[in-house]
Each structure stands twice: as C-alpha cells, then as structure tokens.
C-alpha cells in the first residue's frame, strides 16, 4: 500500500500531494492554455507553503503574482518594478520551454537611434 501512495505522489507536480494538486487545479483560468497553466501551476505550488483559505488575502496575492509572472513570460506584459522583482524572485528555478521571445519598446527605440 505504501508503494502505491508513493507512486501516486510521484506523479503529482513537484511531488505534491493529490490534495495540493487538486487545490491548484481550482485556480486554473477557464481559457488558460495547457502550456501556460503547467508553468503557472508550478509557480503556485512552489510558493504556497500551507494551503491558504479560499478568498484570503494570502491566496489573492499568490494568484495575482502567478498571473503577473505568467503574463510577463508568455504575453510580454510589464508591471511596476517592485511587482516584477517579487514575481521573478518567486519564479526562480522554473525552467520555461518554448516561451515567446519579444522585442521591447526600449530595444526598438535603440535600433532606430543607431
């Protein structure tokens, strides 16, 4: 029986329990692509610690920062420096594959000035 439980836990993201993985699934956006969700779920599970109460400020902050990070990585969105710093710090170690490469406005202006 213990072998079966260990095998099930090994299949969960980051070795998390089925309860934690199910909790994370409740936070997925209805139209969120699988590729984006996989990495945002990793962000959430890496930073959650103890599962926060539904609707709590702690949960809202974690979900917001996960969306900031995902929007930055996948959509090229930018946020105030303090927010970006925090989100990037929390995402340290997450290896994203196939993320789009974007040219920033500053890079475009620099090319024109040359």
C-alpha positions in Angstrom: 0.0 0.0 0.0 2.8 2.4 0.8 4.4 1.8 -2.6 1.1 2.7 -4.3 0.8 6.0 -2.3 4.5 6.9 -3.1 3.9 6.2 -6.8 0.8 8.4 -6.8 2.6 11.2 -5.1 5.5 11.0 -7.5 3.0 11.7 -10.4 1.9 14.9 -8.8 3.6 18.2 -9.7 6.7 18.8 -7.6 6.0 15.7 -5.6 3.0 17.4 -4.0 0.0 15.5 -2.6 -3.1 14.9 -4.6 -4.9 17.4 -2.3 -2.4 20.1 -3.2 -2.5 19.3 -6.9 -6.4 19.4 -6.8 -6.2 22.7 -4.9 -4.0 24.2 -7.7 -6.4 22.9 -10.4 -9.2 25.1 -8.8 -7.1 28.2 -9.7 -6.7 27.5 -13.4 -8.3 30.1 -15.7 -11.1 28.8 -17.9 -9.3 29.7 -21.1 -5.8 29.2 -19.9 -3.7 27.2 -22.4 -2.2 24.0 -21.0 1.3 25.2 -21.7 0.8 28.4 -19.7 -1.0 26.5 -16.9 1.7 23.9 -16.4 4.2 26.6 -15.5 1.8 28.8 -13.5 0.8 25.7 -11.5 4.4 25.1 -10.8 4.8 28.7 -9.6 1.8 28.3 -7.3 2.9 25.0 -5.8 6.5 26.3 -5.3 5.3 29.3 -3.3 2.2 28.2 -1.5 3.5 26.6 1.7 0.4 25.8 3.7 -2.8 25.9 1.6 -4.4 29.4 2.2 -8.1 29.8 2.9 -10.3 30.4 -0.1 -10.7 34.2 -0.7 -7.9 35.1 1.7 -5.6 38.0 1.0 -2.7 35.5 1.0 -4.4 33.5 -1.7 -5.3 36.6 -3.8 -1.7 37.8 -3.6 -0.2 34.4 -4.6 -2.6 34.1 -7.6 -2.0 37.7 -8.6 1.8 37.2 -8.6 1.5 34.0 -10.5 -0.5 35.8 -13.2 1.9 38.7 -13.3 4.7 36.2 -13.9 2.8 34.2 -16.5 1.7 37.3 -18.3 5.2 38.6 -18.4 6.7 35.3 -19.6 4.1 34.4 -22.2 2.5 37.7 -23.2 5.3 40.2 -22.7 3.4 42.3 -20.2 5.3 44.6 -17.9 4.4 45.7 -14.4 5.9 48.2 -11.8 9.5 47.3 -10.9 8.7 46.1 -7.3 6.0 43.8 -8.6 8.2 42.4 -11.3 11.0 41.9 -8.8 8.8 39.9 -6.4 7.3 37.7 -9.2 10.6 36.9 -10.8 12.1 36.1 -7.3 9.3 33.7 -6.6 9.7 32.1 -10.1 13.4 31.4 -9.6 14.3 27.9 -10.8 11.3 27.4 -13.0 12.6 26.4 -16.5 10.1 27.5 -19.1 10.5 26.0 -22.6 9.0 27.5 -25.8 8.4 30.9 -24.3 8.0 33.5 -26.9 10.8 36.0 -27.5 9.7 39.6 -27.7 11.4 42.8 -28.6 10.8 45.5 -26.0 9.9 49.1 -26.9 13.3 50.2 -25.5 15.1 47.7 -27.8 13.1 49.0 -30.8 13.9 52.7 -30.0 17.6 51.8 -29.6 17.7 50.2 -33.1 16.1 53.3 -34.6 18.6 55.6 -32.9 21.6 53.7 -34.4 
